[in-house]
């Protein structure tokens, strides 16, 4: 059975892949994208030209440390809008009203309760399983929620990186940053690990990135 074709907005195939790669990490040069997608730079430039004509990507000068500037592509606001936002404008307005009438703590408490319920639902699924399986469960749930989550592990098996390449509730998080703290606590509880945010989309980064460290039991001879 063939896997479903990736689609972002009305775009499928290579153009959808380019949009996703830019969402994951930007700015990117045509050469960077070509290497990532396994095609020629000319093939990528053809699709980038079409996406630029639709005002979904922009091309400009980027300074990368010391040396000459690089010209690279990034998503425009219209391109960013192709990715899930989960009714954020309506939700922000609703939370603002709750905050005005009942207090900010009540508005934020709605999300705290949401993460508490989500934690309860996942506890049975992650109880007693390996760290990698816990991360699989969490990234699946986050991706289903529109966060484009992925994880990778350190070579020692104890240090991991969890990244969310899309914020499905960005305007909500900008107005109520306590929601981001509630998400971090959710990750700590479900993963039963030390969780430290290293990057933040609301702060201007390409992704929300967490360093995840699981406690590694000492060998038997060291425990005695």
C-alpha positions in Angstrom: 0.0 0.0 0.0 1.5 3.4 -1.0 2.0 6.1 1.6 -0.3 9.1 1.2 1.2 11.9 -0.9 2.4 14.9 1.2 0.2 17.9 0.8 0.6 21.4 2.2 -2.2 23.7 1.2 -2.8 23.0 -2.5 0.8 21.9 -3.1 1.9 18.2 -3.3 5.1 16.4 -4.1 8.3 18.3 -4.3 6.8 21.7 -3.6 5.2 20.4 -0.5 8.5 18.9 0.6 10.3 22.2 0.0 7.7 24.0 2.2 8.1 21.5 5.0 11.9 21.7 4.8 11.7 25.5 5.1 9.4 25.2 8.0 11.8 22.9 9.7 14.8 25.1 9.2 15.1 28.5 7.5 16.6 30.3 5.7 17.9 27.7 3.3 19.7 28.0 0.0 18.6 26.1 -3.1 21.8 24.0 -2.7 20.9 23.1 0.9 17.4 22.1 -0.1 18.6 20.1 -3.1 21.0 18.1 -0.9 18.3 17.5 1.7 15.8 16.3 -0.9 18.2 14.4 -3.1 17.5 16.3 -6.3 19.5 18.8 -8.4 19.7 22.5 -7.4 18.1 23.4 -10.7 15.1 21.2 -10.0 14.7 22.9 -6.6 15.1 26.4 -8.1 12.3 25.7 -10.6 9.8 24.9 -7.7 11.1 27.8 -5.6 10.5 30.2 -8.4 6.8 29.0 -8.6 6.4 29.2 -4.8 8.0 32.7 -4.9 5.5 33.8 -7.6 2.7 32.7 -5.2 4.3 34.8 -2.4 4.8 31.7 -0.3 8.6 32.0 -0.1 10.9 35.0 -0.3 14.5 35.2 -1.4 16.9 37.6 0.2 20.3 38.4 1.7 21.2 36.5 4.9 24.2 37.1 7.1 25.6 33.8 8.5 28.4 34.8 11.0 31.7 36.1 9.6 32.1 36.3 5.9 30.2 37.2 2.8 26.4 37.2 3.1 24.4 34.3 1.7 21.2 34.6 -0.4 18.6 32.2 0.8 14.9 31.4 0.9 12.4 31.5 3.8 8.7 31.2 4.2 6.6 34.4 3.9 3.7 35.0 6.3 1.4 33.5 3.7 3.7 30.4 3.6 3.7 30.1 7.3 -0.1 30.3 7.3 -0.3 27.1 5.3 0.6 25.1 8.4 -1.9 24.2 11.1 -2.9 26.9 13.6 -5.9 25.2 15.2 -8.3 28.1 15.3 -5.9 30.2 17.2 -7.6 33.6 16.6 -10.9 32.3 17.9 -9.2 30.6 20.9 -7.2 33.7 21.7 -10.4 35.9 21.7 -12.1 33.3 23.9 -9.3 33.2 26.4 -9.1 37.0 26.5 -12.8 37.1 27.5 -12.3 34.5 30.2 -9.3 36.4 31.5 -11.2 39.7 31.6 -14.3 38.2 33.3 -12.8 35.6 35.6 -9.1 36.3 35.8 -6.0 35.3 33.9 -5.4 32.3 36.2 -8.7 30.8 35.1 -7.9 31.2 31.4 -4.5 29.6 31.8 -6.0 27.0 34.1 -8.0 25.7 31.1 -4.8 24.7 29.4 -3.3 23.3 32.6 -6.4 21.1 32.9 -6.0 20.1 29.3 -2.5 18.9 29.8 -3.4 17.2 33.0 -6.1 15.2 31.2 -3.7 14.4 28.4 -1.2 13.2 30.9 -3.7 10.9 32.5 -4.7 9.5 29.1 -1.1 8.7 28.1 0.1 7.3 31.4 -1.0 3.8 30.7 0.5 3.8 27.3 4.0 4.9 28.5 4.1 3.1 31.8 7.2 0.9 32.0 8.3 1.4 28.4 11.7 2.5 27.1 12.5 6.2 26.6 12.4 5.9 22.9 8.9 4.5 23.0 7.8 7.3 25.3 9.2 9.8 22.9 7.3 8.1 20.0 4.0 8.4 21.9 4.6 12.1 22.7 5.7 13.1 19.3 2.7 11.3 17.7 0.3 13.2 20.0 2.0 16.6 19.3 2.1 16.0 15.6 -1.6 15.1 15.5 -2.1 18.4 17.2 -0.3 20.3 14.4 3.1 20.8 16.0 5.3 18.9 13.4 7.2 17.2 16.2 10.2 14.9 15.9 12.9 13.5 18.2 16.4 12.2 17.9 18.7 10.6 20.5 22.2 11.1 21.8 24.8 8.4 21.3 24.8 7.4 25.0 21.0 6.7 24.9 20.2 9.1 27.7 20.2 12.6 26.1 17.6 13.3 23.5 16.3 16.3 21.5 12.6 16.9 20.9 11.6 19.6 18.4 8.3 21.2 17.4 8.7 22.8 14.0 5.2 24.4 14.0 3.3 26.3 16.8 -0.3 25.4 16.3 -1.3 28.1 18.9 1.3 30.8 18.3 -0.8 33.9 18.9 -2.3 32.2 22.0 1.2 31.4 23.3 2.3 35.0 22.7 -0.6 36.4 24.8 -0.4 33.6 27.4 3.2 32.4 27.7 2.1 30.3 30.8 0.7 27.8 28.2 4.3 27.1 27.1 5.3 26.4 30.7 2.3 24.0 31.0 3.5 22.2 28.0 7.0 21.8 29.4 5.6 20.4 32.6 3.4 18.0 30.6 6.5 16.7 28.8 8.3 16.2 32.1 5.5 14.2 33.6 4.7 12.0 30.6 8.3 11.3 29.7 9.4 11.0 33.4 12.6 12.9 32.4 14.3 16.2 32.9 13.1 18.6 30.2 14.8 21.9 29.3 13.6 24.2 26.6 16.5 25.4 24.5 14.7 27.2 21.6 11.3 28.9 21.4 9.3 29.8 18.3 7.7 32.7 20.2 11.2 34.0 20.8 11.9 34.0 17.1 13.5 30.6 16.7 12.6 28.1 13.9 11.4 25.5 16.4 10.6 24.9 20.0 13.4 22.6 21.0 13.7 20.7 24.2 16.7 18.8 25.7 15.4 15.6 27.2 17.5 13.6 29.7 16.3 10.3 31.2 17.8 9.0 34.4 20.1 6.1 33.6 20.2 3.5 36.4 23.7 2.8 37.7 25.1 -0.7 37.1 24.4 -3.2 39.9 27.9 -3.0 41.2 27.6 0.7 41.6 24.3 0.6 43.4 25.6 -1.5 46.2 
